Amino acid sequence: MACKGDPGEPRCDRCRHFVDDPARMEAELPGIQILGSMYGSARGDSGFCAVHARFASPEDCCAAFAADSW
């Protein structure tokens, strides 16, 4: 679900469940390399939501948000 764009909003790119590291995505999704490298430009800024088991945009948000510890 797309967020409103408010500063400090609980967006996916600020969530601990959002996996955007290419190496971790390839490790968490066995067989994903058949579609191409997670290092490729086709993925863009998208990441994998570990809660919903689907790809998400960094600007998306949902009720399962959990603040990242960094």
Biotite code that builds the C-alpha atoms (Angstrom):
import biotite.structure as struc

atoms = struc.array([
    struc.Atom([0.000, 0.000, 0.000], chain_id="A", res_id=1, res_name="MET", atom_name="CA", element="C"),
    struc.Atom([1.352, 3.425, -0.889], chain_id="A", res_id=2, res_name="ALA", atom_name="CA", element="C"),
    struc.Atom([1.957, 5.886, 1.922], chain_id="A", res_id=3, res_name="CYS", atom_name="CA", element="C"),
    struc.Atom([1.040, 9.554, 2.040], chain_id="A", res_id=4, res_name="LYS", atom_name="CA", element="C"),
    struc.Atom([4.656, 10.723, 1.873], chain_id="A", res_id=5, res_name="GLY", atom_name="CA", element="C"),
    struc.Atom([4.700, 12.410, 5.268], chain_id="A", res_id=6, res_name="ASP", atom_name="CA", element="C"),
    struc.Atom([8.167, 12.797, 6.852], chain_id="A", res_id=7, res_name="PRO", atom_name="CA", element="C"),
    struc.Atom([8.734, 10.166, 9.535], chain_id="A", res_id=8, res_name="GLY", atom_name="CA", element="C"),
    struc.Atom([5.969, 7.974, 8.124], chain_id="A", res_id=9, res_name="GLU", atom_name="CA", element="C"),
    struc.Atom([6.381, 4.197, 8.761], chain_id="A", res_id=10, res_name="PRO", atom_name="CA", element="C"),
    struc.Atom([7.534, 3.356, 5.228], chain_id="A", res_id=11, res_name="ARG", atom_name="CA", element="C"),
    struc.Atom([8.931, 0.004, 4.097], chain_id="A", res_id=12, res_name="CYS", atom_name="CA", element="C"),
    struc.Atom([12.448, 1.375, 3.646], chain_id="A", res_id=13, res_name="ASP", atom_name="CA", element="C"),
    struc.Atom([12.448, 2.237, 7.364], chain_id="A", res_id=14, res_name="ARG", atom_name="CA", element="C"),
    struc.Atom([11.139, -1.183, 8.448], chain_id="A", res_id=15, res_name="CYS", atom_name="CA", element="C"),
    struc.Atom([13.241, -4.048, 9.828], chain_id="A", res_id=16, res_name="ARG", atom_name="CA", element="C"),
    struc.Atom([11.250, -6.516, 7.698], chain_id="A", res_id=17, res_name="HIS", atom_name="CA", element="C"),
    struc.Atom([12.283, -4.813, 4.424], chain_id="A", res_id=18, res_name="PHE", atom_name="CA", element="C"),
    struc.Atom([15.168, -6.712, 2.810], chain_id="A", res_id=19, res_name="VAL", atom_name="CA", element="C"),
    struc.Atom([16.921, -4.695, 0.117], chain_id="A", res_id=20, res_name="ASP", atom_name="CA", element="C"),
    struc.Atom([20.421, -6.144, 0.295], chain_id="A", res_id=21, res_name="ASP", atom_name="CA", element="C"),
    struc.Atom([20.907, -8.136, -2.947], chain_id="A", res_id=22, res_name="PRO", atom_name="CA", element="C"),
    struc.Atom([22.959, -10.913, -1.307], chain_id="A", res_id=23, res_name="ALA", atom_name="CA", element="C"),
    struc.Atom([20.403, -11.386, 1.481], chain_id="A", res_id=24, res_name="ARG", atom_name="CA", element="C"),
    struc.Atom([17.519, -11.346, -1.010], chain_id="A", res_id=25, res_name="MET", atom_name="CA", element="C"),
    struc.Atom([19.188, -14.083, -3.062], chain_id="A", res_id=26, res_name="GLU", atom_name="CA", element="C"),
    struc.Atom([19.776, -16.100, 0.139], chain_id="A", res_id=27, res_name="ALA", atom_name="CA", element="C"),
    struc.Atom([16.182, -15.660, 1.387], chain_id="A", res_id=28, res_name="GLU", atom_name="CA", element="C"),
    struc.Atom([14.596, -16.452, -1.984], chain_id="A", res_id=29, res_name="LEU", atom_name="CA", element="C"),
    struc.Atom([16.168, -19.658, -3.296], chain_id="A", res_id=30, res_name="PRO", atom_name="CA", element="C"),
    struc.Atom([15.877, -19.874, -7.055], chain_id="A", res_id=31, res_name="GLY", atom_name="CA", element="C"),
    struc.Atom([15.263, -16.135, -7.560], chain_id="A", res_id=32, res_name="ILE", atom_name="CA", element="C"),
    struc.Atom([18.451, -15.907, -9.638], chain_id="A", res_id=33, res_name="GLN", atom_name="CA", element="C"),
    struc.Atom([16.673, -17.694, -12.473], chain_id="A", res_id=34, res_name="ILE", atom_name="CA", element="C"),
    struc.Atom([14.857, -14.379, -13.038], chain_id="A", res_id=35, res_name="LEU", atom_name="CA", element="C"),
    struc.Atom([18.117, -12.415, -13.039], chain_id="A", res_id=36, res_name="GLY", atom_name="CA", element="C"),
    struc.Atom([20.478, -10.993, -10.484], chain_id="A", res_id=37, res_name="SER", atom_name="CA", element="C"),
    struc.Atom([19.142, -9.082, -7.509], chain_id="A", res_id=38, res_name="MET", atom_name="CA", element="C"),
    struc.Atom([22.068, -6.744, -8.180], chain_id="A", res_id=39, res_name="TYR", atom_name="CA", element="C"),
    struc.Atom([20.471, -5.779, -11.532], chain_id="A", res_id=40, res_name="GLY", atom_name="CA", element="C"),
    struc.Atom([18.909, -2.458, -12.407], chain_id="A", res_id=41, res_name="SER", atom_name="CA", element="C"),
    struc.Atom([15.492, -4.022, -13.140], chain_id="A", res_id=42, res_name="ALA", atom_name="CA", element="C"),
    struc.Atom([14.874, -4.415, -9.383], chain_id="A", res_id=43, res_name="ARG", atom_name="CA", element="C"),
    struc.Atom([15.482, -0.712, -8.804], chain_id="A", res_id=44, res_name="GLY", atom_name="CA", element="C"),
    struc.Atom([14.902, 0.228, -5.161], chain_id="A", res_id=45, res_name="ASP", atom_name="CA", element="C"),
    struc.Atom([12.415, -2.571, -4.526], chain_id="A", res_id=46, res_name="SER", atom_name="CA", element="C"),
    struc.Atom([12.963, -4.952, -1.676], chain_id="A", res_id=47, res_name="GLY", atom_name="CA", element="C"),
    struc.Atom([11.442, -8.074, -0.208], chain_id="A", res_id=48, res_name="PHE", atom_name="CA", element="C"),
    struc.Atom([8.995, -7.891, 2.706], chain_id="A", res_id=49, res_name="CYS", atom_name="CA", element="C"),
    struc.Atom([9.795, -10.742, 5.083], chain_id="A", res_id=50, res_name="ALA", atom_name="CA", element="C"),
    struc.Atom([6.352, -10.431, 6.722], chain_id="A", res_id=51, res_name="VAL", atom_name="CA", element="C"),
    struc.Atom([4.185, -10.517, 3.608], chain_id="A", res_id=52, res_name="HIS", atom_name="CA", element="C"),
    struc.Atom([6.582, -12.611, 1.474], chain_id="A", res_id=53, res_name="ALA", atom_name="CA", element="C"),
    struc.Atom([6.344, -10.262, -1.499], chain_id="A", res_id=54, res_name="ARG", atom_name="CA", element="C"),
    struc.Atom([8.302, -7.533, -3.211], chain_id="A", res_id=55, res_name="PHE", atom_name="CA", element="C"),
    struc.Atom([7.581, -4.002, -2.060], chain_id="A", res_id=56, res_name="ALA", atom_name="CA", element="C"),
    struc.Atom([8.513, -0.473, -2.998], chain_id="A", res_id=57, res_name="SER", atom_name="CA", element="C"),
    struc.Atom([10.490, 1.514, -0.410], chain_id="A", res_id=58, res_name="PRO", atom_name="CA", element="C"),
    struc.Atom([7.629, 4.041, -0.334], chain_id="A", res_id=59, res_name="GLU", atom_name="CA", element="C"),
    struc.Atom([5.007, 1.407, 0.593], chain_id="A", res_id=60, res_name="ASP", atom_name="CA", element="C"),
    struc.Atom([3.724, 0.978, 4.146], chain_id="A", res_id=61, res_name="CYS", atom_name="CA", element="C"),
    struc.Atom([1.505, -1.347, 6.171], chain_id="A", res_id=62, res_name="CYS", atom_name="CA", element="C"),
    struc.Atom([0.319, -2.098, 9.702], chain_id="A", res_id=63, res_name="ALA", atom_name="CA", element="C"),
    struc.Atom([3.138, -4.641, 10.279], chain_id="A", res_id=64, res_name="ALA", atom_name="CA", element="C"),
    struc.Atom([5.768, -1.850, 10.365], chain_id="A", res_id=65, res_name="PHE", atom_name="CA", element="C"),
    struc.Atom([8.577, -2.407, 12.863], chain_id="A", res_id=66, res_name="ALA", atom_name="CA", element="C"),
    struc.Atom([11.202, 0.328, 13.150], chain_id="A", res_id=67, res_name="ALA", atom_name="CA", element="C"),
    struc.Atom([14.653, -0.623, 11.959], chain_id="A", res_id=68, res_name="ASP", atom_name="CA", element="C"),
    struc.Atom([17.283, -0.617, 14.697], chain_id="A", res_id=69, res_name="SER", atom_name="CA", element="C"),
    struc.Atom([19.826, 1.502, 12.820], chain_id="A", res_id=70, res_name="TRP", atom_name="CA", element="C"),
])
